[in-house]
Amino acid sequence: MDEYEKYEADCKKIRKANESLLADFEAWLKSSGLSDKTIGNHLSNIDFYVNEYLLYEDAIEAKDGVHSVSMFLGYWFIKKAMWASQASIKSNATSLKKFYTFLFGRGLIDKEDLNELEETIKEEMPEWLATLKRYDDPSIEEMEDVWRL
């Protein structure tokens, strides 16, 4: 089996595990009394994160994606999601906090990882929103000015 075939096999295995994880996450969200629309939004956001972003270049399991949120919301989402907006970045951040709180409750991540995720979102949100604004600004022509390279 070559490297790409192994990657594809790993992704297939992870997608199957994610299917079960998302079903359990949905049940957990329902138990908290959220509306069906809100639950659907959280599920859509997390499905995109775990089945698109975390599997984009490498086969990363959901529990191991807790440290990838900054790159996702501060770069990849802005660049790859045509619907990226201030509201969608904030919505994804909320969904990710809920999802990783759920994983913590299941013992799949530790409290330190959850705290770090929450702190990252709180501290970096202003910069992610500013980056999105620069990315959408037609007067900025150089990409290094968008990403502040």
N, C-alpha and C positions, 0 to 999 in steps of 0.2 A: 504494500500500500504506500503510495507516495504521500508527500506532505499535504497536498491539496485534498486528496481523498480522506486523509485522517481528519483534516479540518472540517470537511463536509459531514463526516460521520459524527464527529464531536458536536457539531452544530445541531444535527438531527436529534441526537440524544438530549441535548440541552433544551431544544424547543419542546420536546415531549415532556421533560421535567417542568418547563415553564408553564405548559398548558395546565398541569395539575396545580402548580403554585398560584397561577392566576385565578383558578376556580376557587381555591381556598381563600385567596385574598378577597375575592368578590363576596364570599360568604361572611368574611370578617367585616368588610365594609357594610354589608347589609345589617349585621348585628349591631352596628353603631347608629343605625337609624337614618343614614343618609338617603337622599332622594335617588331614584333610579337614574336620573340624568347625571347627577354628581358621581355616582358609582360608575356609570358608563364612561364618563370623562377620565376618572382615575384609571380605570382598566385600559382604556385606549392609550393613555400616556405611558403607563408601565409596560404594556405590550410593545410599544414602539421602542422603549428603552432596552428591555431585556431581549427582544427578538430581532431588533434592527441594529441599534448602536452597539450593544455588547457583543454581537456576533459579526460586526462589520469587517473587522480585520483579524480578529482572533476569536476563539471559542471561550468566552468568559461566562461563568455561571452567575446567576442573579446575585447570590450572596457575596460574590467577589467583586461585584460592580459598585459596591458602596463607596469605593475610593475613586470612582471615575466620573462622578457627578459634575465636577468643575469643568473638565474637558468637554463633557456632553453639553451642558447649558451655556458655557462661555465660548464655545467654538463650533462643535459639530452640529448642534441643533440649529444654530443661527445660519450655518452654511448649507445644510442639507434639507431642512424642513421649510418648504415654501410658505407654510403658515406661521413661521416664527414671528412672534410679536411680543410686546411687553407682557400682555395678558397670558399668552401661551407659555412663556418662560416661567412666570409666576405660578401658573397652574401646574406645570411639570414639577416645579420645585415642591409644591404642596403634595402632589401625588408621590413623589420620591420619598418625602419625609414619612408619609403614611405607610408606604410600602416597606420601607426599612424598619419602621416601628413594628409592623406586622412580622417581619423576619426576625427581629429581636425577640418578640414575644414567642416565637417558635424555637428560639435558641440557635438560629442560623448565623447571627452576627452577635458581637458582644456590645455592651453598653458604651464602651469607649468608641467603637466604630460609629454607633448611632449619634453620639454626642459630637463627634468630629464632622459627620455629615451635616448635622443641624448648624454647627458653627460655620462650616464652609458656605452653606447657602446664605446664612445671615450676613457674613462678611463680604462675600463676592457678588451678591445680587446686584448692587449698584453698578459694578464694573460690567457685569453681563448685559445689563440694560443699556449702558453707555456704548458697549461694543455693538449691540444690535442697532442702535441709533446711527452709529458711524457706518455700519455695513449698509444700511438702507439710505444713507445720504448720497444722492447722486453727485454732489460736488466733491466728494472724496474719491479720487481716481486711483490712488495707490493702495494696494491691499495691506502693505505694511503699516499704513496710517490707520487702517481699520483695527488691525490686531495689535497695534502699538509695538511692532517688532524693532 
